[in-house]
Amino acid sequence: MTEAPESAGDSRRGPARRRPGTPCWVSLMAHSMTTAQAFYGELFDWEFRPGPDRLRPYVRAVLAGRDVAGIGRLPPDLPLPVAWTPYLASDDVDLTAETVRRCGGTIGVGPLETGDAGRLAIGSDPSGAVFGLWQAPAHRGTDQGGGPGTPVWHELHTFETANVAKFYATLFDYGTERREPDAELGSESGPGSESESRSRAGSRAESGTGSGSGTGASCDDHVTLSLAGRPVAALHGAGAELPRARGSHWLTYFAVADAYASLDRLTALGGRVLAPPRDTDRGRVATVTDPEGARFALLERGC
């Protein structure tokens, strides 16, 4: 879902070069890398290898010999939540970072060199959602083509989409299209669309209601971002139902072969279910957290 290659390239050399604006990498900043590696290694069958020296402590998650994500340690002196951060491809990180600032966003890290991993920056959009920028000379990002255990979609959850849609469209010339809620993966929570989903997953779901507990939004504020006519990400305006303690944030979706089996494994490993599985046009989706509270979603396609 997130591939918008600029050229077909040679499959023997890895993925084609990412078109600017394409989500090309995702990275988790955790308090305990040991805990994170144990959890995600078991959940997604990931193995781990050392990451760029400049970013250490940092590891690359590897699946079937190919890079799929990164995990780093959150500095103890930074009051930031444990979270997954998507990176958007850029041909010129310095220029894109300056555009971020000019359009009302902020840059908190970089731009900086990371050796053979390229040049990156981390910032936030005008709503406060954190995202990364990556100019990659050699390592081009996630190598997997959407199989189980790989990131396949990214969705911004914010108060309203109008202003942030203009911001991202200015950065990367995205096409924007307003969609019906059921056409997208949608909110972070809410009941499944089938009675079976509700009955099988209800016992796993985290209890609690209200805007502070992560319950789903009822408003129909959904925008798809596209490059060359191909959807690459989405924006969801949750209105007053945006979790107050979380604020605007990007949610990453990881593909799984079986949503229910993955939820059983996740809870056994210490994760939590925020929203039980529900069926969407893109597949069966559940919103979850890891043991340290980082939110992400599981997506079983073809349901």
C-alpha positions in Angstrom: 0.0 0.0 0.0 2.9 2.4 0.6 4.9 1.7 -2.5 5.2 4.5 -5.0 8.4 3.7 -6.8 10.0 6.3 -9.0 11.5 3.7 -11.2 11.1 -0.1 -11.5 14.8 -0.7 -10.7 16.3 -4.1 -10.5 14.7 -6.5 -8.1 18.0 -8.2 -7.5 19.4 -5.0 -6.0 16.5 -4.4 -3.6 13.5 -2.0 -3.8 13.3 0.8 -6.4 14.0 4.3 -5.3 11.1 5.8 -3.4 9.2 8.7 -4.8 9.5 11.7 -2.5 6.6 11.6 0.0 6.4 7.8 0.0 6.5 6.2 3.5 9.8 4.4 3.3 10.8 3.4 6.8 9.3 3.1 10.3 11.2 3.3 13.6 10.2 2.7 17.2 11.8 4.7 20.1 11.5 2.6 23.2 12.6 2.8 26.8 13.9 -0.8 26.8 15.3 -2.1 23.6 15.6 -5.6 25.2 11.9 -5.6 25.9 11.0 -4.3 22.5 13.1 -6.8 20.7 11.8 -9.7 22.7 8.2 -8.6 22.0 8.4 -7.8 18.3 10.8 -10.6 17.6 8.2 -13.1 18.9 5.2 -11.3 17.4 6.5 -10.8 13.9 9.4 -13.3 13.7 11.9 -10.5 13.4 15.6 -10.9 13.9 17.8 -7.9 14.7 21.1 -6.5 13.4 23.1 -3.4 14.5 21.9 -0.1 13.0 24.0 2.9 11.9 26.7 3.9 14.4 25.4 7.5 14.5 22.0 6.3 15.7 23.1 3.7 18.3 21.8 2.3 20.4 19.7 1.3 17.4 18.9 -2.0 15.6 17.4 -2.9 12.3 14.6 -5.5 12.4 15.1 -8.1 9.7 12.6 -10.6 8.2 13.7 -13.3 5.8 17.0 -11.4 5.4 15.5 -8.1 4.6 15.2 -4.9 6.6 11.6 -4.0 7.7 11.9 -1.5 10.6 14.2 0.0 13.2 14.2 0.1 17.0 16.1 2.7 19.1 16.3 3.7 22.7 14.4 6.8 23.8 16.8 9.2 25.7 15.7 9.3 29.3 15.9 13.1 29.4 13.4 13.5 26.6 9.7 13.6 27.7 8.4 11.8 24.6 6.0 8.9 24.4 7.1 5.5 23.2 5.9 5.5 19.7 6.4 4.3 16.1 7.4 7.0 13.7 7.0 6.8 9.9 9.7 8.3 7.7 8.8 10.0 4.4 11.2 9.8 1.5 12.9 13.0 0.4 15.4 13.8 -2.4 16.7 16.8 -0.3 16.1 16.5 3.4 17.5 19.9 4.2 15.1 21.6 1.7 12.2 19.6 2.9 13.0 20.4 6.6 13.1 24.1 5.7 9.7 23.7 4.1 8.4 22.0 7.2 9.4 25.0 9.2 8.0 27.5 6.7 4.6 25.8 6.7 4.2 25.8 10.5 5.8 22.5 11.5 8.9 22.0 13.6 12.2 20.1 13.2 13.5 18.6 16.4 16.3 16.4 15.2 18.7 17.1 12.3 19.0 17.2 9.4 22.0 14.9 10.2 24.1 12.3 8.4 23.8 8.6 9.4 26.7 7.2 7.4 25.6 4.8 4.7 22.0 5.0 5.9 21.7 8.5 4.4 20.5 11.8 5.8 17.5 12.2 8.1 15.4 14.6 10.1 12.6 14.2 12.6 10.0 16.8 13.1 6.3 17.4 13.7 3.5 18.8 11.6 1.3 21.8 12.7 -1.0 19.5 14.7 2.0 18.1 16.7 2.2 14.6 15.0 5.8 13.4 14.8 7.2 12.1 11.5 10.6 11.6 9.9 12.3 12.6 6.7 14.8 10.3 5.0 17.2 10.9 2.1 18.7 7.5 1.4 21.8 7.0 -0.8 22.2 3.3 -0.3 19.8 1.9 2.3 16.5 2.6 0.6 14.0 1.6 3.4 11.8 -1.3 4.0 12.6 -4.1 1.7 9.6 -6.3 2.1 6.7 -6.1 -0.3 3.8 -6.1 2.2 4.0 -9.6 3.6 3.2 -10.5 7.2 5.4 -8.7 9.7 6.0 -5.7 7.5 4.6 -2.1 7.7 1.9 -1.7 5.0 0.0 1.5 5.8 0.2 4.7 7.8 -2.6 6.9 9.0 -2.5 10.2 10.8 -5.0 10.6 13.6 -5.6 14.3 14.4 -8.4 16.7 15.4 -9.3 17.8 11.8 -7.7 17.1 8.4 -8.1 20.4 6.5 -5.0 22.1 7.8 -2.7 19.1 8.0 -3.7 18.0 4.5 -2.6 21.3 3.1 0.7 21.0 5.1 1.6 17.6 3.7 0.4 18.4 0.2 2.8 21.4 0.2 5.7 19.2 1.4 5.3 16.5 -1.3 2.6 17.5 -3.8 0.3 14.8 -2.6 -3.1 14.4 -4.2 -5.8 14.6 -1.6 -9.2 12.9 -1.8 -11.9 12.9 0.8 -13.3 9.4 1.4 -16.1 7.7 3.2 -15.1 6.3 6.6 -15.6 2.7 5.6 -13.4 3.1 2.5 -10.4 3.7 4.7 -8.9 1.8 7.7 -10.5 4.4 9.8 -10.4 5.1 13.6 -8.2 3.5 16.1 -11.0 1.8 17.9 -14.7 1.0 17.7 -16.5 -2.3 17.5 -15.9 -4.8 14.7 -18.4 -4.9 11.9 -19.3 -8.5 12.5 -20.8 -10.1 15.6 -18.2 -12.7 15.4 -15.4 -10.1 15.7 -17.1 -8.6 18.7 -17.6 -11.9 20.5 -14.2 -13.4 19.8 -12.2 -10.2 20.6 -14.3 -8.6 23.3 -12.5 -10.3 26.1 -9.2 -9.1 24.8 -10.1 -5.4 24.4 -9.0 -2.8 26.8 -11.8 -1.5 28.9 -12.7 2.2 29.2 -14.7 4.9 27.3 -14.4 8.5 26.5 -12.0 10.6 24.6 -9.1 9.9 26.9 -9.3 6.1 26.5 -8.9 5.9 22.7 -12.4 5.2 21.7 -13.3 5.7 18.0 -14.4 8.9 16.4 -17.8 9.2 14.9 -17.0 12.1 12.5 -16.6 11.4 8.7 -13.3 13.4 8.3 -11.1 11.1 6.2 -8.5 12.1 3.5 -6.3 9.8 1.4 -2.9 11.1 0.3 -1.7 9.8 -3.0 1.3 10.1 -5.3 0.9 9.6 -9.1 -2.7 8.5 -8.4 -1.6 5.8 -5.9 -2.7 5.9 -2.2 0.3 6.1 0.2 -1.2 7.2 3.5 -4.4 8.6 5.1 -5.5 11.3 7.5 -8.3 10.8 10.0 -9.9 13.7 11.8 -11.3 12.4 15.1 -12.6 15.7 16.4 -13.3 15.8 20.1 -12.8 12.0 20.3 -9.1 12.3 19.7 -7.4 10.8 22.8 -6.4 13.8 24.9 -3.4 12.1 26.4 -2.1 11.1 23.0 -2.8 14.1 20.8 -2.2 14.0 17.0 -0.1 11.0 16.0 0.7 8.6 13.1 -0.5 5.0 13.4 1.4 2.3 11.5 -0.3 -0.8 10.3 1.6 -4.1 10.2 0.4 -7.0 8.0 -0.4 -10.3 9.7 -1.6 -13.6 8.3 -4.3 -14.1 10.9 -5.5 -11.2 13.1 -7.0 -13.3 15.8 -4.0 -15.6 16.1 -1.8 -12.5 16.2 -3.9 -11.0 19.0 -3.5 -14.1 21.1 0.2 -14.0 20.6 0.3 -10.3 21.4 -1.6 -10.5 24.6 0.5 -13.5 25.8 3.6 -11.4 25.2 2.3 -8.5 27.3 0.7 -6.3 24.7 -2.8 -4.9 24.9 -5.8 -4.6 22.6 -7.3 -1.2 22.3 -9.8 -2.0 19.6 -10.9 -5.6 18.6 -10.8 -6.7 14.9 -13.2 -5.1 12.5 -13.5 -5.5 8.8 -12.7 -2.7 6.4 -12.3 -2.4 2.6 -8.6 -3.1 3.2 -8.9 -6.1 5.5 -9.4 -7.0 9.1 -7.9 -4.4 11.5 -7.2 -4.3 15.2 -5.5 -1.5 17.2 -3.0 -2.6 19.9 -0.1 -1.5 22.0 3.2 -3.1 22.9 4.2 -3.7 26.6 5.5 -0.1 26.8 2.4 1.5 25.3 3.5 2.1 21.7 0.4 2.0 19.5 0.2 0.2 16.2 -2.4 -1.7 14.2 -2.6 -5.2 12.8 -4.0 -5.7 9.3 -5.1 -9.1 7.9 -5.7 -8.6 4.3 -8.2 -10.4 2.1 -11.0 -10.7 4.7 
